Amino acid sequence: MTSARLPDGGSLIDRSKPIAFTFDGLEVAAFEGDTVASALLASDVAGGFRSPILGRPRGVFSAGPEEPNAFVEISEPSFEPIVAATMVDVVDGMVVESRPGVGRLRTDEARARRAEHRHAHVELLVVGSGHDGFYEARDAAARGDRVMLVEQHRSIERGAGGDFVAEGVSYLTRATALGLYDDGYATVLERAAGLDRLWHVRAERVILATGAFERSIAFADNDRPGVMLAYASWLYPLEHGVLVGSRTVLFTARANAYGAASNLVAHGGEVPVIADVSGAERDPDLVPDTEVLGGWVVSGTEGDRRLEAVHLEGPGGERRTIECDSLLVSGGWDPNLALWRAIGGGVRFDEGVHAFVPTEGPPWLSVVGAAAGEVWNDTPYWYVPAEDTSRHFVDFQRDQTIADIARAVDGGLRSVEHVKRATYIGTAIDQGRTSGIIAAEVVNARIGQSPGWQGPSNARPPTMPVAYATLAGRFRGDLFDPIRTTPIHPWHVEHGAEFEDVGQWKRPRFFPQAGESMDRAVERECRAVRNAVGAMDASTLGKIDVVGSDAPAFLDRMYTNRMSNLAVGGIRYGLMLGLDGMVLDDGVAMRLAEDRYLVTTTTGGAAVVLDRFEEWLQTEWPDLRVSCTSVTEQWAVVAINGPSARDVVAAVGTDVDLAREAFPFMTFREGEVAGVAARLARVSFSGGLAYELHVAGWHGSLVWGAVMGAGEAFGIEPYGTEAMHVLRAEKGYVIVGQDTDGSVTPADLGMDWIVNPSKGDFIGKRSLRRADLVRPDRKQLVGLLPEDPETVLPEGAQLVLGEAAEVPMALAGHVTSSYRSPALGRSFALAMLEGGHGMHGRTVYSPLRERTVACTVTSPVPYDPEGSRRDG
Amino acid sequence: MLLVPCPWCGPREEIEFRYGGQAGIAYPADPEALSDEEWADFLFMRDNPKGPFAERWYHVHGCRRWFDAVRDTTTYRFLRSSPPGQGAPS
């Protein structure tokens, strides 16, 4: 026998409820309330782990979150890639496997733990339910504060050891504070039954009662299964009724640890020897049958797959070997200050307790109890000096030894932060809880500094491994990001549209007929628009209602051209610049009344433009009487495009006079269409005859249906964004954000015509005179015709001036839009080309991976440059 | 994550806000009168102090109003906030 279940005891287990799980295929008995670690110890299989790099046998080392050895993957009842065996409660039928320090990903969604997020606002958040944390929580609740108490173990009894329940305190057990952030914001992971809850807590005050971690000691072969932190030997009998060893040696630097020895003896264990490196006087009655060797250290261990003996060395070089199956280690206690330090709390080395204790931190944060430095260490001790330190393990999870640290220091590194990055000490998922302090003191000694000259490296949130599935919570699949659809969307779905995402909008990209490729479908849709008629759902266009007596003056300042002299009933295209003179968005303004405009934006630019309007109105021109409202979703828009567009609108039925002269281009009319109130606008994004029908959102579906029905006789086809792109590019109409990239001015696009310098100031105007913006060799918008009319250049392809230029070659431009045009019967592209406006007729080259494509530079309006098709 | 003091709504989570850069930089009365250098100074140059800094915030996912605030860039702590232009923080 080595480690075993005791006949009685164990405050957390229920001996009337035996359960079982498998560990590496072996069936292991347990009781409800066992952790995986306690159950493995009870069955004496706790040594079944391996170190991740060297493959050395390892065993359970602790009883808490600092565990550096015993990591498991759980595959039943739900999947967890890697978690410390000390922190997982066994459930019946659980399937666990040892994982040597590195988790694996599984893609079978079904077994991922369910996860949700919750929010809490409290006056006080207490992390840790020991005595100090509990009393703080109880007192605050008594004052009427909302209090949340977070405890990482299953029960709040571990620290307090009694009936610790107080009115008005919300308890979260099996919950770990993952991180603290500014202004009392904390994230807490609660591992509820079958469900992970990620809490977002905003607290007025936060108290850390996070306790202390027992310090390990580095010596030769200190990683053998059977070596364990001393406190764990005291906790396992108390909580799980498990004795960690039958014959145990204690290696300690502090008198308090003697209690661990007497506790083992009380539970029937044997403790032949205590090696007490402090050499201080002890009360002999505490451990009457144990030999205390003052000033002795453990110089090594023996054992095949588990501990069989320890070698001891006395102050005068004396040596002894003691047979044993467990070795308890206690170098002292170190305040647990990971959360404190990560949010900027300071620490100093306290010469009295030989440990780092907190100093100043954020005003809303305080530390109490052991975490605040209430620890008692007799001797500053971290490792056993030796000539060969190549098996003095410091970071078990990274298999790094004192010799590895020495190599890094001798290579010139002095800061623990640098040593951390050279050795990876402290970077594993235990975040160096058992290694950080030792590593720091090894470095300090190696560079000739005194203990505490520098402390352990900083640990960053999260303090425990968290699955991405938990961070995602329910924000996955359809809930990952809001999906916006138009009122006409169901029709598109019904008619087999392929969709594309435009911002959060789903827009039909094309409507393939049976067996049709995208290219074929787009070509068919383009032909319909050029030769007959097509209809597009344009409801996603951003729409802003701009109203107020100063609306005309305001829009004059926001757009490069004049909007104040637009007649009521008129429509004008407008370009909006950033203060830096670069094109920001475009759209049209319809003047609905003297004091009212409807402004459209690009689909993706709606929120940006509205925010921009608000910014200028609120912060610079609060005197202007203007109010802006987003009406994007209030209006459905059906665009009807093509030579038969007028006939289709007439067939749908309207009281508006559609005659060419009565209803000219760039005007709108209010009236009825298909029996509902509508605004008809003669705008075109294809260059051909076109109408937009703006109707209330709830009429969108009805009007679309009427248009498709009435259009049948004229050969109407629905078309998507892809055909729209081809049609507009044939006319050289740019898409802001595709042909522009935030470094393009109106002049670069050849759109000087829309910049009105005589109307007074507008946003971006002054920048257009800056020296860099008037350089003649800026990239300018051109058309490109590939020499081979079947070649469609990839968008984003680079352009160079020479055919056989050597690498590296000077880049002269890039392709922004590229399609096959059914109307032109060939491929074409739009591009931004250095000095492009003066290069029409020249040949440029696009060096692709397989070949170089020669292209002729042209005007960016390859189709119907005279605009002869606009009025049908 | 900061707790941002909106002067209209009270303290709210940082994710509800958009940062607006340095406060108190007025749009020039007559941009055309400025030299390229003066215009570039207005356009691009901002202070980056260690300590209290007057900056603009926009409660974009809340009341949708802009305001000015003074924040200490070393502690991230907000010292005060006020509607734009009202006793502009210095």
Boltz contact constraints between the chains, C-beta under 6 A:
constraints:
  - contact:
      token1: [A, 181]
      token2: [B, 1]
      max_distance: 6.0
  - contact:
      token1: [A, 182]
      token2: [B, 2]
      max_distance: 6.0
  - contact:
      token1: [A, 182]
      token2: [B, 76]
      max_distance: 6.0
  - contact:
      token1: [A, 183]
      token2: [B, 2]
      max_distance: 6.0
  - contact:
      token1: [A, 183]
      token2: [B, 3]
      max_distance: 6.0
  - contact:
      token1: [A, 185]
      token2: [B, 1]
      max_distance: 6.0
  - contact:
      token1: [A, 579]
      token2: [B, 43]
      max_distance: 6.0
  - contact:
      token1: [A, 618]
      token2: [B, 66]
      max_distance: 6.0
  - contact:
      token1: [A, 619]
      token2: [B, 66]
      max_distance: 6.0
  - contact:
      token1: [A, 619]
      token2: [B, 84]
      max_distance: 6.0
  - contact:
      token1: [A, 620]
      token2: [B, 27]
      max_distance: 6.0
  - contact:
      token1: [A, 766]
      token2: [B, 31]
      max_distance: 6.0
  - contact:
      token1: [A, 766]
      token2: [B, 39]
      max_distance: 6.0
  - contact:
      token1: [A, 770]
      token2: [B, 36]
      max_distance: 6.0
